[in-house]
């Protein structure tokens, strides 16, 4: 696949665009006219740009009994507890690292956690930072968004690199965008918020900014797109209308099924009430077609009102039929906790909720070689 970047420079203005050629043999014809405007000849500069890097960042291990082993990592969002107590201007996000073992023939599924790493960085917003809310491999990089700063970071094995920053709503606000999930569609990164109207403590409507998403190219170009109608139809499919709500922290697009998959963090058939917010845990798996016109849902395991889905990925080598997910627990009076699950897209549970080590609120999960 050959990709060409055209930069058209007029006397005082520069226009840039990306033209994608999908010719199977790489041959193409380009017909350009370079007009003269106000006695100034147009300058046309043609540059080749690299293709999208679709390589995976993990190695699968296959055993003689048919078992598969794949490395995976998590990332934490510890809210105000992300601050480094020893360094006032530094914040921390913890990554647990391990392996998922599965054998579909023998119905064996388990996850073991073997290591832990703390990512640190000095960038904050209103004394908050490194509250990382998801993980996704995109264009050969492991990415993670900070839900307070609006920054998406590239995560190296032991440090972070800031990549782009997202503004709230339509992108024309000074407030950072509170990113909660990431997925890939058509070689672009889709970044979503929690997907409900922003309300005050009593549930009164303030704005729709959390119902926008960001679509980011591999070059860091950002488009803001309103998903108000799509997310409204999605929640209506299970009988929820404002002021009742769904809070989303995990979404994936499947090229195989041509569907969107949502595992909500919270599902509320009552208006927002800060006193009961921690008891809205969900066991819904909701799917939508590409245009959010047809919906379906199943229930995954038992409903625990204190636990809701915070991240998931399709298990590799299962044709997007099996899911590895995290459920987090954040309730006053209880220690923070995260649980892992493995289940089918039909709701069949293969590994029930299993607590991760430590008292962390993990909000990202991805398959990455971490040992070396």
N, C-alpha and C positions, 0 to 999 in steps of 0.2 A: 504494500500500500504506500503510495507516494503522496506526500503532503507538501503543498507549496504555500509560502507566505508572501502575499503581495502588499507592498507598502507604496501608496500613491501619495507623492509629496507635491502639493501645489505651492504657489508662491509664499503663502504664510500659514498654511494648514497642512497637517499630516493625517491621513486616513489609513487605518490598518485593518486587515481582515485575514481570515484563514480560509483557504480553499482546499477542500479535501477531494482527492482523486482516488476512486476505488477501483481503478482499472486492474484487472487480474494480471495483466502482463506488464504493467507499469508504463505503457505507452499512452500518450495523451497529446492533444492539440490545444493550444491556447491562442486565441485571437484577441488582441488588445489594440485599442485605438488610443493614441496619445494626443489629445487635442491641444490646441494653443488657446489659452484663456488670457485675455488682457495682455497679449503679446508675450506671455510666459509659457514656455513649453512644459508640459507635464513630465515629471520624472517618474519612471516606473522601475522599482527595484524588486527583483525576484530572488527569494531565498528559499532554500530547502530547509525543512524543519524535521526533527526526529519524529518517528512514529510513537504512538502510545506504548508504554512498557507494560505488557500484560503478564510478565513473569511472576510466579509465585515466590514467596519468601520462606517457604518451609520445605522440608524433605519428608516424604512418607516412607515408613518402614513396614515391609510386608513379611510376616512370619510364615513358616511352613504350614501352620495349622489354619491359615486363612485370616489371621488377625492382622489388623492395621494399627500402627502407632503414628500419631501426628503431634508435633509440639504445638503448644498454645500458650498465650500470655493474656493477662488481664490488666486493667488499669483502674485506679481508684479516684473517686470524687469524695473527699472527706469534708467538704464544705468549709466551715470556719476552722476546723481542725487540720486543714492543710498547711497552716503556717508552721514553719520550722521554729521550734521553741528556742533554739540556740542561735538563730540568725534571723533577726526581726524582719529583714527585707527579702527573705527567701521562703518559697512555698514548696511543698512536697506532694508528689503523687506516687503511690506505691503500685508496683507491678508484681503479681504472683505469676510464676512460670512453672509449667509442667507438661504433661503429655495426656492425650486422650487415647485410650485403648478401646477398640471395638472389633467384634466378630459377628457379622450379621447372620452367619450360618448357625452359630452356636448361641446367639442371643446374649452375648457378653458385652457389657458397656461399663467403662469406669474411667475416672480421671484421677491422676495423681499429681500433687503439687510438690515440687522439689526445690524451688529457689524463690528468692524475693529480691527486688531491686527498687530503690527509691530514686525516682527522677526529681531533680530540683531545678528551679529557675527563679529569677529575680523579678520577673514582670508581673505586676498586679494591677487590679482595678478596685478602687474603694477598699483597700486593704484585704483583697481576696485574690487568690491566684492558684494555678495548677490544679483546678478542680476539673479534671479531665473526664469527659462524659461518654466517650466511645473510642473504638479502634477500627481502622479500616486500611487495608493495603490498597494503594491507588498509585498507578504509574510508577511502580517499583519502590514506593516509600510507604512505611508504616506511619499513618497519620492519627492524630488525636486532637479533638477540639476542647478548648477551655471554655466552660459555660459561663464564666464571669468576665473574662477578658475579650471574648470573641475571636481569639487567636486560634488558628489551627497549626499545630506543631508537627514537624517531622520527628519521629522518635528513632534515634539510633539505638544501639544496644545499651548504652549507658548514659546518654545525654539527649537533650532536645534541641531542635532548631526551629525558630518561628518561621512560618511560611506565609500565611495570609491572615488578614483580620476582617471580620464580618461585622457590619453595623446592623442594628435591629430593624425588623420589619422590611420595608421596601429598600433599605440600604441608605436612606437619607436621614438617619438619626444619629445623634451623638452617643447614644447608649449602645454598648456592645450587644451582639446577637447571642442569645442563650441557646447554644447548640446542644442537642441531646442525642442525635443519631446521624449515621452516615451510611450511604450505600452508593453503588455504581450502576449507571445506566448509560449506554451509548458512549462509553469511554469518558464520561463526565461524573464528577463527584456530586452527589445530592446530599445536602446537609439540612436537617430539619430541627425545629424546636419542639417544645412539649405539646404543641398542637391544640391548645384551647385558648379561648379568649383571655386576655389579661384582665383580671378583676381585682377589686380591693379585698380587704379581709372579710367583708360581708358578702362577697360574691357579685358586687355591682360591676357592670361592664366598664372597662377603661379603654381598651383598644384590641385590635386583631393582630398585632405584631408577631406574637408567637405562632401564628398560623401561616406565616411566610416560610419559604425554604430558600436555600442558596444553591445554585448550580454553578460549579466551579470547573473550569477547564484545567488541563494538566499544566498550562502556562500561568495559572493563577488568576485568570479572568473570572469575575464573579457576576452572576445575574441573580437578581432577587425576583421570586415568583410567588404570587399569592396562591395559597392552597386552601383558602377559606371555604370555597364551595366543595372542594374534594373532601376535606376533613369533616365538613358538616354532613355530607352524604355518607361518609364512612361511619360516623357515630349513629346516624339515623338508622343504619342497617341493623343495629342491635337495640333500637328503641330509645336512644338517648337524644334529647333536644335541650338546647340551652334554656335555663341556666345549669342543667345537669351536664356532665362533662366526661371526657376521656383525657388522660395524660399519657402522652407517648414518650418513650425513651428508647425504643428500638424499632427499626424498620429495615427490611431488605427487599430489593428488587430481584426477581429471578428471571434470567433470560430463558431458562428452560421452560418454565411454566407461563411466562409472559404475564406475571402477576406481582402485585405488591403484597408483602407479608408484614403484618403488624402484631406485635405482642405488647399490649398496653401495660404501663406501670400501674395505672389506677383507672378504675371504671366506677363512676358515681351516678347512681340513679336519683340523686338528690343534689340540690345546689351546693356550691362550695361552702364549707364551714371549716375554718382553720382548726377547730377543736377536734374534729373527727377525720382530718385529712390523712392521717397516718393509717387509717383503717379501711382504705379503699382498694386494697390489693386485688389483683385480677388474675384469672386463669384463662382468659380469652386468647385465641389465635384468630385474627380477622384477616381475610384476603380480599383483594380488590383487583379487578382487571386493569389494564393499562390506563384507561381513561376514568377510572373510579365511577363506573356505571353499574357494574355487577359485583355483588359482594357475597361472601360466605363466611361462616365462622364455625369453630369447634372449641370445645373446652379441653384444656390440658391438665390432667391430674386433678387433685383436690384444690379447692379454693382456700387460701390462707389470707385472711383479710389484712394481715400485717406485712405481706410480701407481694411484690409486684415485679414484673419483668423489667430489667434494666439494660439488657444487651443480648444479642444472639447472632449466630452465624450458621449457615448451612454447613453440615459436616461434609468435608471433601470426600469425593469418590462415592457419593450416594445419590447423584443426580438431583440434588435439592429436595430429597424426600425425608432426610433426617436433620434435626436441628440440635445444636448445642446452645443452651441458654443460661443466663444468670438471672436470679431473682434477688433483689435486695430488700432488706428490712431496716426501717428507720422510724422508730416509734419512741416517744417519750417514755422513759423508765426502763427501756431495754437497750442492751448494747447493740451497736451496729453489727450487721451480719449480712453475708451473701451466700446464696445457695446455687449450685449448678444442677442442671437437668439435661437429659437427652431424650428426645421424643420425635415421633413422626409428624408429618404435616397433617395427618388424619387425627392427631390427638393421642395416639398410642404412646404411653410412657415406657421407655426402655431403661432409664436410670432416673429414679425419683429424686426429689430435692435433697441434695447432699451439701452440708455446710462446708465452706472454704475455711482454711486456717485463718486465725486472727479475727479481729473485730474491724473489718473493713467494709465500706460501701463500694463495691466494684461496679463500674458502669461501662466497661468496655471489654471485648473479648475478640481475639483474632489468632489465626494460625501462623506462627512465625518461628523460625529457628532462633532460639535464644541462647543456646549453649555453644558459644564459639563464634 
